[in-house]
Amino acid sequence: MKASKIIAWVGFVAMTVGLMNGFLNGDFFKDGGELFQNPWGIMSLIDLYVGFTLFSMWIAYRERFIPVAVAWIIGMMVLGFFTACVYVLLGLYTSKGDWLKFFLGYQKEALIEGELAKRVKPEVMETPEIPEIPEIPVNSNENLEEALPGKEENE
């Protein structure tokens, strides 16, 4: 988990520096308008927002409360992967080394401790009945042949 924390921190710092540079030295509307004039600028935005959406799906799954998930998702759409870096860092630190807790969030308990198993219909869980096997004496081949089904048909 240490490597993941380092990567998330590097991403956070890079995003912070990049955002500060953009806000301090750029013109959001002028520079953004140039993106829409370039086919690769449009493609980059499509790629970016597909990534935002996929990451946001993970946030929505992990979070227990809808308003919290909505706030994080709005942050993703406005500040991009800067928000994702913060979200991942919080997840890494609050999971305390537990990868399942990190990836599943509050869902971990429901999945691991069997809450979902309680939702399965009882008839699916029942053991099928095993038919009773007739007793066959083992000391006589004659009795064995009589007990076998279909012996008469074969003769």
N, C-alpha and C positions, 0 to 999 in steps of 0.2 A: 504494500500500500504506500510505502515511502516514495517509490518511483512515481506513482500516480499523483501524489501530492506535489512533488517537484514539477511535474509536467503541468499540472493545473496552476501552480504559482507562476511558472514561466509564461503560460498563456495569459494569466491575469495581468501580469506586468506589461507584456507586449500589447495587450488590448488597451490597457490604461494609457500607455505612452501614445499608441496610435490614435485613440480617441481624442486625447488632449491635443495632439498635433493637428488633427482634423478640425477640431472646434476652434483652436487658436489661430491657425494659419490658412484655413480654407473657407470657402463660401459654400455652405451646404446646398443652397438652391442652384447656384451657378454650376458647381462641380457635379451635382447630382443630375442636372439637365444634360451635361455632356455625356453622362453614362447612357442616357436614353437615346442619344444620337449614334451610339456605337452598338452594332449587333452583339459583340462580345461583352459589352457593358450590360446589355439586357440579359444575356445568357448568365453572366456572373450573378446578377440579382435573382434570377430564377433559381440557380443553384443554391444561393445563400438562403433563400426563403424556404426551399424544400428542406434544407438542413435544419433551419429554425423549426419547421413544422414537425419533423421527425423527433428532434430533441424535445420539443414541447409535448409530444405524445408520451414520452418517458416521464416527464415532469407530472403530467396529469395522472399517470398510473401510480406514481410513487406517493403523491400527496394525499393525505387523509381528507383535507378540507378543500372544497371547490374554490372558495375565495382566495385561498393561499395559492392554489394551482393557477388560477386566473391571473393573479398578480405576477407570478413568475413568468407566465407565458407572455403577458404584455411586456415585461422587461426584456424577454427574448426578442420580441418583434421590434422593440425600440432601440435597445442597446446591443443586440446581437449576442455573439459568443462571449462578450464581457460578462453578461448575465450568466451564461452557461458556466464560465469559469468560477464565478462566485457560488453558483448552485452546486457544482461538483465539489468545490472545496468544503462547503458546509456539509455536504453528504459524506465526504471522506472523513472529516473530523467527528461528526456525530455518530457515525457507524462504528467507531472505535475498533477498526481492524476487521470488522465482520463484512465480508464482500456481499453476502446475501442481503444484509441490511442496507448496504450501500445501493445495490441495484434494485431491490424490491421495495424499499422504504417501509411504510407501515403495513404493506401487503405481506411481508415476510411471516408474521405471526399467523395470519389466516392460512397461508399456504403450508407452512411447516407444521403447525400444531393441529392441523386437521379440520379447520373450520369448513373447508370446501368438502371434505369427506362426509360431513354431516348432511350436506345438501344432496348427496347421492341417494337415489331411491332405495329403500330397504330390500326390495325384491331383487335388485341387482347384486346385493351383498350376500344373499342367502346361498348356502351350499346346496348343490343339487343332490337329490336322493340317489343313493347307490342301490341297485337291485340286489336282492338277496341271492347268494350263490348256493345251489343245492349241495348237500353233503354227498360225497362219493367215497365209498370204502376203497382204500388204497391197497388192500391185501388180495384183491381178486380181479384179474383181467376181465373175467366174465361179467362181474358187476359193473366194471368200468364201461364196457361196450354197451351194456343195457342203458346206462345213464346218459350216454352221449346222444344228443338230439340228432335226428335224421339218419340214424344207423339203419333203420328199416328201409329207408328210401334208397340207400346205396346198394343194398343186396339184391 
